[in-house]
Amino acid sequence: MSPIRPSARLGAAVAALAVPFVLVACGADNTPTSPQTGTQPGAATSAPAGAGVSREHNDADVRFAQTMIPHHQQAVEMAGMATERATSAEVKDLATQIRSAQDPEIATMTGFLQAWGAEVPATGAMSGMDHGSMPGMDQSGMPGMMTKEQMQQLGGATGAGFDTMFLQMMIAHHQGAVTDAQRELTEGTNPEAKALASQIIEGQTAEITRMQQLLKTG
């Protein structure tokens, strides 16, 4: 029998090490990330309850997630109208940006509620819904939420009139979200929820400024 050459031993060792590396790499996509990173938002929803989310929370944290989810869902619904019907390319781009930001945030907040064992609002925003019937919401509802009639008006608008109505409504909608997120920073205790609230304030404040500029130049 001929002796095994050193180069052959080295090649076998490298091949053996490559197997566990491939297995780890293949499983990397399942690692949940925090809402601050903006990557794989809401990944904790597919993991066991509490994975990747601090269990520390209070009623304010639950209220924040339960009210902000349908609020975001309505914004996504409004943005969906704009991507199809707006006449201005800038308005369409803004609507796409809103959907890209808020869809992942909905998933993140759903993960929060699941981790905390709290009720998750039904999927799909119901325009003008009675927020007083939602768990964790009082009769005053969520600030900036459009009524059913307002959503119908937006749905019936066309041309430049649609663009103007969309911008005016979305500014009010964003202002409501910023107000509620500021309340979470004051009253909440969960670090991930408070980080998401800060993200909402920063992102939507910038979008409000952009929409105000579009109204002036439109």
Number of C-alpha atoms within 10 A of each C-alpha: 3 4 5 8 8 8 9 9 10 11 10 11 11 10 10 11 10 11 10 11 10 10 10 10 9 10 9 9 10 12 12 19 18 19 25 15 9 15 12 17 21 25 22 26 22 12 15 10 17 17 18 21 25 14 16 12 16 13 11 19 26 26 20 24 29 25 23 23 25 24 27 24 21 22 25 23 18 22 25 17 17 24 18 10 18 24 16 18 10 15 23 20 14 19 26 16 13 21 20 13 17 19 17 18 24 23 18 27 27 23 26 31 22 18 20 18 13 16 15 19 17 11 11 13 17 15 21 15 16 16 18 13 11 19 15 19 17 14 10 9 16 22 18 19 26 21 14 14 11 15 18 13 12 20 15 9 16 14 11 14 12 21 23 21 17 23 21 15 19 24 21 16 22 25 19 18 25 23 15 22 25 17 16 24 20 11 15 22 16 20 16 22 28 23 17 23 27 17 18 21 20 12 15 21 17 12 18 19 11 16 21 14 11 16 13 7 7 12
